Amino acid sequence: TTAQTRGMLRRPGITADTTGAKRVWLGLVTCEPNTQGPPHHHGEAETAAYVLNGEIRVYFGEGLKQYVDAGPGDFIFVPAYLPHIEANVTGQPAEAVLSRSPDNIVVNLGE
């Protein structure tokens, strides 16, 4: 029942539904190999992630052409309302622990 984007499976752990949490969403995200999600942002929610394995690329900025790559042990921060695209440009799955506050808001922007 958690919000999703193509290529990324978000599995909730700590949510309003599972624990009654009011200002945090915490879960595990799996990024499928060789996939890229659609442009989106997370509304008022700030996002923090810790990469467990694989590589995750986050496109952002004008024209969504800038990017950062994150691998095992790296942290990712996505500010509120920042349009971005998450991708896995490798042939292996990637996993990360994902936290959002106040909730797992996903606003798809179209492709």
Backbone atoms as SQL, in Angstrom:
CREATE TABLE atoms (id INTEGER PRIMARY KEY, chain TEXT, resi INTEGER, resn TEXT, atom TEXT, x REAL, y REAL, z REAL);
INSERT INTO atoms VALUES
  (1, 'A', 1, 'THR', 'N', 0.811, -1.207, 0.000),
  (2, 'A', 1, 'THR', 'CA', 0.000, 0.000, 0.000),
  (3, 'A', 1, 'THR', 'C', 0.850, 1.265, 0.000),
  (4, 'A', 2, 'THR', 'N', 2.173, 1.133, -0.053),
  (5, 'A', 2, 'THR', 'CA', 3.015, 2.320, -0.036),
  (6, 'A', 2, 'THR', 'C', 3.202, 2.856, -1.456),
  (7, 'A', 3, 'ALA', 'N', 3.457, 4.146, -1.587),
  (8, 'A', 3, 'ALA', 'CA', 3.622, 4.770, -2.895),
  (9, 'A', 3, 'ALA', 'C', 4.861, 4.216, -3.597),
  (10, 'A', 4, 'GLN', 'N', 4.759, 4.040, -4.920),
  (11, 'A', 4, 'GLN', 'CA', 5.817, 3.412, -5.698),
  (12, 'A', 4, 'GLN', 'C', 6.130, 4.235, -6.945),
  (13, 'A', 5, 'THR', 'N', 7.324, 4.014, -7.515),
  (14, 'A', 5, 'THR', 'CA', 7.649, 4.458, -8.862),
  (15, 'A', 5, 'THR', 'C', 8.243, 3.263, -9.596),
  (16, 'A', 6, 'ARG', 'N', 8.121, 3.269, -10.917),
  (17, 'A', 6, 'ARG', 'CA', 8.603, 2.160, -11.739),
  (18, 'A', 6, 'ARG', 'C', 10.081, 1.865, -11.466),
  (19, 'A', 7, 'GLY', 'N', 10.413, 0.592, -11.350),
  (20, 'A', 7, 'GLY', 'CA', 11.791, 0.171, -11.173),
  (21, 'A', 7, 'GLY', 'C', 12.269, 0.136, -9.739),
  (22, 'A', 8, 'MET', 'N', 11.449, 0.651, -8.813),
  (23, 'A', 8, 'MET', 'CA', 11.839, 0.690, -7.405),
  (24, 'A', 8, 'MET', 'C', 10.703, 0.144, -6.560),
  (25, 'A', 9, 'LEU', 'N', 10.984, -0.929, -5.851),
  (26, 'A', 9, 'LEU', 'CA', 9.987, -1.509, -4.955),
  (27, 'A', 9, 'LEU', 'C', 10.266, -1.019, -3.545),
  (28, 'A', 10, 'ARG', 'N', 9.335, -0.250, -2.998),
  (29, 'A', 10, 'ARG', 'CA', 9.471, 0.264, -1.629),
  (30, 'A', 10, 'ARG', 'C', 8.657, -0.628, -0.694),
  (31, 'A', 11, 'ARG', 'N', 9.340, -1.202, 0.301),
  (32, 'A', 11, 'ARG', 'CA', 8.673, -2.054, 1.290),
  (33, 'A', 11, 'ARG', 'C', 8.676, -1.322, 2.630),
  (34, 'A', 12, 'PRO', 'N', 7.502, -1.019, 3.147),
  (35, 'A', 12, 'PRO', 'CA', 7.423, -0.256, 4.385),
  (36, 'A', 12, 'PRO', 'C', 7.850, -1.052, 5.603),
  (37, 'A', 13, 'GLY', 'N', 8.470, -0.356, 6.543),
  (38, 'A', 13, 'GLY', 'CA', 8.833, -0.939, 7.827),
  (39, 'A', 13, 'GLY', 'C', 8.165, -0.172, 8.956),
  (40, 'A', 14, 'ILE', 'N', 8.532, 1.092, 9.097),
  (41, 'A', 14, 'ILE', 'CA', 7.946, 1.977, 10.116),
  (42, 'A', 14, 'ILE', 'C', 7.074, 2.992, 9.386),
  (43, 'A', 15, 'THR', 'N', 5.771, 2.918, 9.601),
  (44, 'A', 15, 'THR', 'CA', 4.823, 3.821, 8.947),
  (45, 'A', 15, 'THR', 'C', 3.677, 4.120, 9.903),
  (46, 'A', 16, 'ALA', 'N', 2.827, 5.026, 9.487),
  (47, 'A', 16, 'ALA', 'CA', 1.631, 5.302, 10.284),
  (48, 'A', 16, 'ALA', 'C', 0.778, 4.039, 10.409),
  (49, 'A', 17, 'ASP', 'N', 0.708, 3.263, 9.318),
  (50, 'A', 17, 'ASP', 'CA', -0.107, 2.044, 9.338),
  (51, 'A', 17, 'ASP', 'C', 0.495, 0.940, 10.202),
  (52, 'A', 18, 'THR', 'N', 1.834, 0.784, 10.176),
  (53, 'A', 18, 'THR', 'CA', 2.440, -0.337, 10.896),
  (54, 'A', 18, 'THR', 'C', 2.713, -0.050, 12.366),
  (55, 'A', 19, 'THR', 'N', 2.996, 1.226, 12.697),
  (56, 'A', 19, 'THR', 'CA', 3.379, 1.536, 14.081),
  (57, 'A', 19, 'THR', 'C', 2.666, 2.735, 14.677),
  (58, 'A', 20, 'GLY', 'N', 1.953, 3.480, 13.832),
  (59, 'A', 20, 'GLY', 'CA', 1.343, 4.716, 14.313),
  (60, 'A', 20, 'GLY', 'C', 2.278, 5.911, 14.211),
  (61, 'A', 21, 'ALA', 'N', 3.448, 5.735, 13.568),
  (62, 'A', 21, 'ALA', 'CA', 4.398, 6.846, 13.404),
  (63, 'A', 21, 'ALA', 'C', 3.704, 8.030, 12.735),
  (64, 'A', 22, 'LYS', 'N', 3.952, 9.221, 13.230),
  (65, 'A', 22, 'LYS', 'CA', 3.285, 10.410, 12.716),
  (66, 'A', 22, 'LYS', 'C', 4.179, 11.285, 11.840),
  (67, 'A', 23, 'ARG', 'N', 5.517, 11.174, 11.970),
  (68, 'A', 23, 'ARG', 'CA', 6.382, 12.079, 11.221),
  (69, 'A', 23, 'ARG', 'C', 7.576, 11.397, 10.565),
  (70, 'A', 24, 'VAL', 'N', 7.490, 10.080, 10.363),
  (71, 'A', 24, 'VAL', 'CA', 8.590, 9.392, 9.678),
  (72, 'A', 24, 'VAL', 'C', 8.058, 8.159, 8.965),
  (73, 'A', 25, 'TRP', 'N', 8.634, 7.890, 7.804),
  (74, 'A', 25, 'TRP', 'CA', 8.405, 6.654, 7.060),
  (75, 'A', 25, 'TRP', 'C', 9.775, 6.019, 6.872),
  (76, 'A', 26, 'LEU', 'N', 9.919, 4.739, 7.195),
  (77, 'A', 26, 'LEU', 'CA', 11.190, 4.038, 7.066),
  (78, 'A', 26, 'LEU', 'C', 10.918, 2.704, 6.399),
  (79, 'A', 27, 'GLY', 'N', 11.710, 2.401, 5.368),
  (80, 'A', 27, 'GLY', 'CA', 11.502, 1.142, 4.677),
  (81, 'A', 27, 'GLY', 'C', 12.725, 0.722, 3.901),
  (82, 'A', 28, 'LEU', 'N', 12.563, -0.346, 3.162),
  (83, 'A', 28, 'LEU', 'CA', 13.628, -0.892, 2.331),
  (84, 'A', 28, 'LEU', 'C', 13.211, -0.720, 0.881),
  (85, 'A', 29, 'VAL', 'N', 14.127, -0.235, 0.049),
  (86, 'A', 29, 'VAL', 'CA', 13.845, -0.080, -1.377),
  (87, 'A', 29, 'VAL', 'C', 14.787, -0.976, -2.166),
  (88, 'A', 30, 'THR', 'N', 14.224, -1.661, -3.149),
  (89, 'A', 30, 'THR', 'CA', 15.004, -2.476, -4.070),
  (90, 'A', 30, 'THR', 'C', 14.893, -1.849, -5.456),
  (91, 'A', 31, 'CYS', 'N', 16.041, -1.593, -6.073),
  (92, 'A', 31, 'CYS', 'CA', 16.088, -1.006, -7.412),
  (93, 'A', 31, 'CYS', 'C', 16.415, -2.114, -8.403),
  (94, 'A', 32, 'GLU', 'N', 15.531, -2.355, -9.340),
  (95, 'A', 32, 'GLU', 'CA', 15.729, -3.398, -10.329),
  (96, 'A', 32, 'GLU', 'C', 16.915, -3.044, -11.232),
  (97, 'A', 33, 'PRO', 'N', 17.637, -4.060, -11.739),
  (98, 'A', 33, 'PRO', 'CA', 18.766, -3.795, -12.634),
  (99, 'A', 33, 'PRO', 'C', 18.326, -3.089, -13.922),
  (100, 'A', 34, 'ASN', 'N', 19.184, -2.198, -14.411),
  (101, 'A', 34, 'ASN', 'CA', 18.980, -1.525, -15.700),
  (102, 'A', 34, 'ASN', 'C', 17.601, -0.889, -15.838),
  (103, 'A', 35, 'THR', 'N', 17.166, -0.178, -14.801),
  (104, 'A', 35, 'THR', 'CA', 15.871, 0.501, -14.851),
  (105, 'A', 35, 'THR', 'C', 16.023, 1.952, -14.430),
  (106, 'A', 36, 'GLN', 'N', 15.064, 2.737, -14.866),
  (107, 'A', 36, 'GLN', 'CA', 15.012, 4.154, -14.496),
  (108, 'A', 36, 'GLN', 'C', 13.558, 4.510, -14.265),
  (109, 'A', 37, 'GLY', 'N', 13.288, 5.135, -13.136),
  (110, 'A', 37, 'GLY', 'CA', 11.927, 5.532, -12.823),
  (111, 'A', 37, 'GLY', 'C', 11.550, 6.817, -13.541),
  (112, 'A', 38, 'PRO', 'N', 10.316, 7.243, -13.380),
  (113, 'A', 38, 'PRO', 'CA', 9.863, 8.492, -13.979),
  (114, 'A', 38, 'PRO', 'C', 10.280, 9.690, -13.129),
  (115, 'A', 39, 'PRO', 'N', 10.263, 10.897, -13.712),
  (116, 'A', 39, 'PRO', 'CA', 10.515, 12.095, -12.911),
  (117, 'A', 39, 'PRO', 'C', 9.442, 12.237, -11.831),
  (118, 'A', 40, 'HIS', 'N', 9.877, 12.598, -10.637),
  (119, 'A', 40, 'HIS', 'CA', 8.941, 12.766, -9.534),
  (120, 'A', 40, 'HIS', 'C', 9.602, 13.608, -8.443),
  (121, 'A', 41, 'HIS', 'N', 8.817, 13.969, -7.451),
  (122, 'A', 41, 'HIS', 'CA', 9.357, 14.576, -6.224),
  (123, 'A', 41, 'HIS', 'C', 8.558, 14.020, -5.058),
  (124, 'A', 42, 'HIS', 'N', 8.938, 14.418, -3.856),
  (125, 'A', 42, 'HIS', 'CA', 8.311, 13.848, -2.669),
  (126, 'A', 42, 'HIS', 'C', 7.594, 14.904, -1.835),
  (127, 'A', 43, 'GLY', 'N', 7.043, 15.919, -2.528),
  (128, 'A', 43, 'GLY', 'CA', 6.275, 16.932, -1.821),
  (129, 'A', 43, 'GLY', 'C', 7.075, 17.514, -0.676),
  (130, 'A', 44, 'GLU', 'N', 6.424, 17.674, 0.460),
  (131, 'A', 44, 'GLU', 'CA', 7.076, 18.267, 1.625),
  (132, 'A', 44, 'GLU', 'C', 8.065, 17.328, 2.315),
  (133, 'A', 45, 'ALA', 'N', 8.120, 16.074, 1.875),
  (134, 'A', 45, 'ALA', 'CA', 8.974, 15.095, 2.547),
  (135, 'A', 45, 'ALA', 'C', 10.442, 15.238, 2.147),
  (136, 'A', 46, 'GLU', 'N', 11.314, 15.202, 3.140),
  (137, 'A', 46, 'GLU', 'CA', 12.737, 15.074, 2.898),
  (138, 'A', 46, 'GLU', 'C', 13.057, 13.581, 2.884),
  (139, 'A', 47, 'THR', 'N', 14.034, 13.198, 2.053),
  (140, 'A', 47, 'THR', 'CA', 14.385, 11.785, 1.907),
  (141, 'A', 47, 'THR', 'C', 15.836, 11.568, 2.284),
  (142, 'A', 48, 'ALA', 'N', 16.088, 10.524, 3.054),
  (143, 'A', 48, 'ALA', 'CA', 17.446, 10.096, 3.371),
  (144, 'A', 48, 'ALA', 'C', 17.518, 8.605, 3.075),
  (145, 'A', 49, 'ALA', 'N', 18.644, 8.173, 2.485),
  (146, 'A', 49, 'ALA', 'CA', 18.815, 6.764, 2.167),
  (147, 'A', 49, 'ALA', 'C', 20.233, 6.324, 2.505),
  (148, 'A', 50, 'TYR', 'N', 20.367, 5.048, 2.825),
  (149, 'A', 50, 'TYR', 'CA', 21.663, 4.414, 3.065),
  (150, 'A', 50, 'TYR', 'C', 21.727, 3.198, 2.155),
  (151, 'A', 51, 'VAL', 'N', 22.696, 3.188, 1.243),
  (152, 'A', 51, 'VAL', 'CA', 22.799, 2.103, 0.266),
  (153, 'A', 51, 'VAL', 'C', 23.438, 0.875, 0.920),
  (154, 'A', 52, 'LEU', 'N', 22.727, -0.244, 0.829),
  (155, 'A', 52, 'LEU', 'CA', 23.213, -1.503, 1.394),
  (156, 'A', 52, 'LEU', 'C', 24.066, -2.275, 0.391),
  (157, 'A', 53, 'ASN', 'N', 23.576, -2.356, -0.856),
  (158, 'A', 53, 'ASN', 'CA', 24.325, -3.058, -1.890),
  (159, 'A', 53, 'ASN', 'C', 23.909, -2.545, -3.260),
  (160, 'A', 54, 'GLY', 'N', 24.767, -2.771, -4.263),
  (161, 'A', 54, 'GLY', 'CA', 24.499, -2.297, -5.615),
  (162, 'A', 54, 'GLY', 'C', 24.800, -0.812, -5.738),
  (163, 'A', 55, 'GLU', 'N', 24.340, -0.220, -6.846),
  (164, 'A', 55, 'GLU', 'CA', 24.529, 1.215, -7.080),
  (165, 'A', 55, 'GLU', 'C', 23.216, 1.864, -7.453),
  (166, 'A', 56, 'ILE', 'N', 22.987, 3.046, -6.901),
  (167, 'A', 56, 'ILE', 'CA', 21.793, 3.830, -7.188),
  (168, 'A', 56, 'ILE', 'C', 22.249, 5.173, -7.746),
  (169, 'A', 57, 'ARG', 'N', 21.647, 5.582, -8.851),
  (170, 'A', 57, 'ARG', 'CA', 21.943, 6.878, -9.457),
  (171, 'A', 57, 'ARG', 'C', 20.717, 7.767, -9.272),
  (172, 'A', 58, 'VAL', 'N', 20.946, 9.023, -8.880),
  (173, 'A', 58, 'VAL', 'CA', 19.858, 9.987, -8.729),
  (174, 'A', 58, 'VAL', 'C', 20.153, 11.163, -9.663),
  (175, 'A', 59, 'TYR', 'N', 19.255, 11.359, -10.653),
  (176, 'A', 59, 'TYR', 'CA', 19.341, 12.493, -11.570),
  (177, 'A', 59, 'TYR', 'C', 18.565, 13.655, -10.970),
  (178, 'A', 60, 'PHE', 'N', 19.063, 14.885, -11.158),
  (179, 'A', 60, 'PHE', 'CA', 18.411, 16.071, -10.613),
  (180, 'A', 60, 'PHE', 'C', 18.875, 17.278, -11.418),
  (181, 'A', 61, 'GLY', 'N', 18.466, 18.466, -11.008),
  (182, 'A', 61, 'GLY', 'CA', 18.919, 19.703, -11.639),
  (183, 'A', 61, 'GLY', 'C', 18.167, 20.009, -12.927),
  (184, 'A', 62, 'GLU', 'N', 18.614, 21.064, -13.594),
  (185, 'A', 62, 'GLU', 'CA', 17.962, 21.513, -14.817),
  (186, 'A', 62, 'GLU', 'C', 17.992, 20.409, -15.871),
  (187, 'A', 63, 'GLY', 'N', 16.824, 20.067, -16.360),
  (188, 'A', 63, 'GLY', 'CA', 16.710, 19.011, -17.351),
  (189, 'A', 63, 'GLY', 'C', 16.984, 17.624, -16.805),
  (190, 'A', 64, 'LEU', 'N', 17.117, 17.514, -15.493),
  (191, 'A', 64, 'LEU', 'CA', 17.412, 16.241, -14.822),
  (192, 'A', 64, 'LEU', 'C', 18.641, 15.566, -15.449),
  (193, 'A', 65, 'LYS', 'N', 19.674, 16.381, -15.738),
  (194, 'A', 65, 'LYS', 'CA', 20.886, 15.869, -16.384),
  (195, 'A', 65, 'LYS', 'C', 22.056, 15.683, -15.428),
  (196, 'A', 66, 'GLN', 'N', 22.033, 16.365, -14.289),
  (197, 'A', 66, 'GLN', 'CA', 23.077, 16.143, -13.289),
  (198, 'A', 66, 'GLN', 'C', 22.752, 14.856, -12.543),
  (199, 'A', 67, 'TYR', 'N', 23.771, 14.200, -12.023),
  (200, 'A', 67, 'TYR', 'CA', 23.487, 12.996, -11.234),
  (201, 'A', 67, 'TYR', 'C', 24.593, 12.732, -10.227),
  (202, 'A', 68, 'VAL', 'N', 24.209, 11.945, -9.234),
  (203, 'A', 68, 'VAL', 'CA', 25.160, 11.402, -8.265),
  (204, 'A', 68, 'VAL', 'C', 24.952, 9.896, -8.238),
  (205, 'A', 69, 'ASP', 'N', 26.057, 9.173, -8.082),
  (206, 'A', 69, 'ASP', 'CA', 26.002, 7.723, -7.916),
  (207, 'A', 69, 'ASP', 'C', 26.323, 7.399, -6.468),
  (208, 'A', 70, 'ALA', 'N', 25.614, 6.424, -5.928),
  (209, 'A', 70, 'ALA', 'CA', 25.857, 5.998, -4.549),
  (210, 'A', 70, 'ALA', 'C', 25.947, 4.483, -4.517),
  (211, 'A', 71, 'GLY', 'N', 26.937, 3.981, -3.776),
  (212, 'A', 71, 'GLY', 'CA', 27.136, 2.544, -3.634),
  (213, 'A', 71, 'GLY', 'C', 27.080, 2.134, -2.178),
  (214, 'A', 72, 'PRO', 'N', 27.423, 0.902, -1.890),
  (215, 'A', 72, 'PRO', 'CA', 27.340, 0.387, -0.521),
  (216, 'A', 72, 'PRO', 'C', 28.069, 1.284, 0.482),
  (217, 'A', 73, 'GLY', 'N', 27.344, 1.633, 1.539),
  (218, 'A', 73, 'GLY', 'CA', 27.908, 2.487, 2.582),
  (219, 'A', 73, 'GLY', 'C', 27.716, 3.972, 2.350),
  (220, 'A', 74, 'ASP', 'N', 27.176, 4.357, 1.181),
  (221, 'A', 74, 'ASP', 'CA', 26.940, 5.776, 0.891),
  (222, 'A', 74, 'ASP', 'C', 25.562, 6.211, 1.374),
  (223, 'A', 75, 'PHE', 'N', 25.470, 7.487, 1.702),
  (224, 'A', 75, 'PHE', 'CA', 24.206, 8.114, 2.082),
  (225, 'A', 75, 'PHE', 'C', 23.730, 8.996, 0.937),
  (226, 'A', 76, 'ILE', 'N', 22.418, 9.128, 0.800),
  (227, 'A', 76, 'ILE', 'CA', 21.799, 9.998, -0.200),
  (228, 'A', 76, 'ILE', 'C', 20.803, 10.886, 0.528),
  (229, 'A', 77, 'PHE', 'N', 20.774, 12.170, 0.150),
  (230, 'A', 77, 'PHE', 'CA', 19.762, 13.083, 0.679),
  (231, 'A', 77, 'PHE', 'C', 19.065, 13.756, -0.496),
  (232, 'A', 78, 'VAL', 'N', 17.732, 13.765, -0.478),
  (233, 'A', 78, 'VAL', 'CA', 16.933, 14.447, -1.493),
  (234, 'A', 78, 'VAL', 'C', 16.038, 15.449, -0.774),
  (235, 'A', 79, 'PRO', 'N', 16.246, 16.754, -1.020),
  (236, 'A', 79, 'PRO', 'CA', 15.420, 17.772, -0.367),
  (237, 'A', 79, 'PRO', 'C', 13.947, 17.692, -0.793),
  (238, 'A', 80, 'ALA', 'N', 13.091, 18.245, 0.018),
  (239, 'A', 80, 'ALA', 'CA', 11.662, 18.330, -0.291),
  (240, 'A', 80, 'ALA', 'C', 11.466, 19.048, -1.622),
  (241, 'A', 81, 'TYR', 'N', 10.482, 18.607, -2.373),
  (242, 'A', 81, 'TYR', 'CA', 10.037, 19.194, -3.640),
  (243, 'A', 81, 'TYR', 'C', 11.070, 19.154, -4.766),
  (244, 'A', 82, 'LEU', 'N', 12.200, 18.493, -4.601),
  (245, 'A', 82, 'LEU', 'CA', 13.220, 18.454, -5.648),
  (246, 'A', 82, 'LEU', 'C', 12.848, 17.413, -6.712),
  (247, 'A', 83, 'PRO', 'N', 12.564, 17.846, -7.948),
  (248, 'A', 83, 'PRO', 'CA', 12.318, 16.866, -9.003),
  (249, 'A', 83, 'PRO', 'C', 13.576, 16.033, -9.246),
  (250, 'A', 84, 'HIS', 'N', 13.397, 14.731, -9.384),
  (251, 'A', 84, 'HIS', 'CA', 14.537, 13.843, -9.602),
  (252, 'A', 84, 'HIS', 'C', 14.064, 12.538, -10.224),
  (253, 'A', 85, 'ILE', 'N', 15.046, 11.742, -10.641),
  (254, 'A', 85, 'ILE', 'CA', 14.808, 10.409, -11.186),
  (255, 'A', 85, 'ILE', 'C', 15.781, 9.478, -10.494),
  (256, 'A', 86, 'GLU', 'N', 15.291, 8.344, -10.036),
  (257, 'A', 86, 'GLU', 'CA', 16.159, 7.324, -9.461),
  (258, 'A', 86, 'GLU', 'C', 16.376, 6.245, -10.513),
  (259, 'A', 87, 'ALA', 'N', 17.599, 5.713, -10.562),
  (260, 'A', 87, 'ALA', 'CA', 17.921, 4.706, -11.569),
  (261, 'A', 87, 'ALA', 'C', 18.925, 3.706, -11.013),
  (262, 'A', 88, 'ASN', 'N', 18.963, 2.566, -11.658),
  (263, 'A', 88, 'ASN', 'CA', 20.006, 1.579, -11.433),
  (264, 'A', 88, 'ASN', 'C', 20.566, 1.276, -12.817),
  (265, 'A', 89, 'VAL', 'N', 21.754, 1.775, -13.103),
  (266, 'A', 89, 'VAL', 'CA', 22.340, 1.640, -14.437),
  (267, 'A', 89, 'VAL', 'C', 23.253, 0.418, -14.535),
  (268, 'A', 90, 'THR', 'N', 23.171, -0.473, -13.557),
  (269, 'A', 90, 'THR', 'CA', 23.990, -1.682, -13.568),
  (270, 'A', 90, 'THR', 'C', 23.114, -2.911, -13.809),
  (271, 'A', 91, 'GLY', 'N', 23.745, -4.038, -13.998),
  (272, 'A', 91, 'GLY', 'CA', 23.032, -5.289, -14.219),
  (273, 'A', 91, 'GLY', 'C', 22.701, -6.042, -12.946),
  (274, 'A', 92, 'GLN', 'N', 22.954, -5.426, -11.791),
  (275, 'A', 92, 'GLN', 'CA', 22.692, -6.066, -10.498),
  (276, 'A', 92, 'GLN', 'C', 21.654, -5.266, -9.711),
  (277, 'A', 93, 'PRO', 'N', 20.798, -5.923, -8.923),
  (278, 'A', 93, 'PRO', 'CA', 19.857, -5.176, -8.087),
  (279, 'A', 93, 'PRO', 'C', 20.605, -4.330, -7.055),
  (280, 'A', 94, 'ALA', 'N', 19.953, -3.304, -6.596),
  (281, 'A', 94, 'ALA', 'CA', 20.498, -2.451, -5.537),
  (282, 'A', 94, 'ALA', 'C', 19.451, -2.351, -4.434),
  (283, 'A', 95, 'GLU', 'N', 19.916, -2.217, -3.187),
  (284, 'A', 95, 'GLU', 'CA', 19.002, -2.068, -2.053),
  (285, 'A', 95, 'GLU', 'C', 19.488, -0.940, -1.156),
  (286, 'A', 96, 'ALA', 'N', 18.523, -0.242, -0.576),
  (287, 'A', 96, 'ALA', 'CA', 18.845, 0.830, 0.354),
  (288, 'A', 96, 'ALA', 'C', 17.777, 0.912, 1.433),
  (289, 'A', 97, 'VAL', 'N', 18.193, 1.350, 2.607),
  (290, 'A', 97, 'VAL', 'CA', 17.250, 1.719, 3.659),
  (291, 'A', 97, 'VAL', 'C', 16.832, 3.144, 3.356),
  (292, 'A', 98, 'LEU', 'N', 15.537, 3.402, 3.362),
  (293, 'A', 98, 'LEU', 'CA', 14.986, 4.678, 2.933),
  (294, 'A', 98, 'LEU', 'C', 14.130, 5.269, 4.038),
  (295, 'A', 99, 'SER', 'N', 14.343, 6.552, 4.323),
  (296, 'A', 99, 'SER', 'CA', 13.550, 7.240, 5.334),
  (297, 'A', 99, 'SER', 'C', 13.003, 8.538, 4.752),
  (298, 'A', 100, 'ARG', 'N', 11.745, 8.814, 5.045),
  (299, 'A', 100, 'ARG', 'CA', 11.124, 10.074, 4.620),
  (300, 'A', 100, 'ARG', 'C', 10.375, 10.671, 5.801),
  (301, 'A', 101, 'SER', 'N', 10.375, 11.986, 5.808),
  (302, 'A', 101, 'SER', 'CA', 9.608, 12.684, 6.833),
  (303, 'A', 101, 'SER', 'C', 8.912, 13.860, 6.169),
  (304, 'A', 102, 'PRO', 'N', 7.596, 13.957, 6.322),
  (305, 'A', 102, 'PRO', 'CA', 6.778, 13.289, 7.319),
  (306, 'A', 102, 'PRO', 'C', 6.190, 11.957, 6.874),
  (307, 'A', 103, 'ASP', 'N', 6.241, 11.587, 5.593),
  (308, 'A', 103, 'ASP', 'CA', 5.623, 10.344, 5.130),
  (309, 'A', 103, 'ASP', 'C', 6.200, 10.017, 3.766),
  (310, 'A', 104, 'ASN', 'N', 5.846, 8.854, 3.223),
  (311, 'A', 104, 'ASN', 'CA', 6.327, 8.427, 1.903),
  (312, 'A', 104, 'ASN', 'C', 5.440, 9.038, 0.814),
  (313, 'A', 105, 'ILE', 'N', 5.659, 10.314, 0.537),
  (314, 'A', 105, 'ILE', 'CA', 4.902, 11.053, -0.470),
  (315, 'A', 105, 'ILE', 'C', 5.611, 10.852, -1.807),
  (316, 'A', 106, 'VAL', 'N', 4.883, 10.477, -2.860),
  (317, 'A', 106, 'VAL', 'CA', 5.451, 10.349, -4.197),
  (318, 'A', 106, 'VAL', 'C', 4.523, 11.094, -5.165),
  (319, 'A', 107, 'VAL', 'N', 5.052, 12.134, -5.812),
  (320, 'A', 107, 'VAL', 'CA', 4.303, 12.920, -6.778),
  (321, 'A', 107, 'VAL', 'C', 4.959, 12.712, -8.133),
  (322, 'A', 108, 'ASN', 'N', 4.359, 11.851, -8.980),
  (323, 'A', 108, 'ASN', 'CA', 4.906, 11.597, -10.309),
  (324, 'A', 108, 'ASN', 'C', 4.650, 12.800, -11.202),
  (325, 'A', 109, 'LEU', 'N', 5.673, 13.170, -11.993),
  (326, 'A', 109, 'LEU', 'CA', 5.610, 14.375, -12.814),
  (327, 'A', 109, 'LEU', 'C', 5.363, 14.074, -14.285),
  (328, 'A', 110, 'GLY', 'N', 5.240, 12.836, -14.664),
  (329, 'A', 110, 'GLY', 'CA', 5.066, 12.502, -16.083),
  (330, 'A', 110, 'GLY', 'C', 6.433, 12.352, -16.733),
  (331, 'A', 111, 'GLU', 'N', 6.438, 11.746, -17.900),
  (332, 'A', 111, 'GLU', 'CA', 7.729, 11.450, -18.548),
  (333, 'A', 111, 'GLU', 'C', 7.998, 12.344, -19.715);
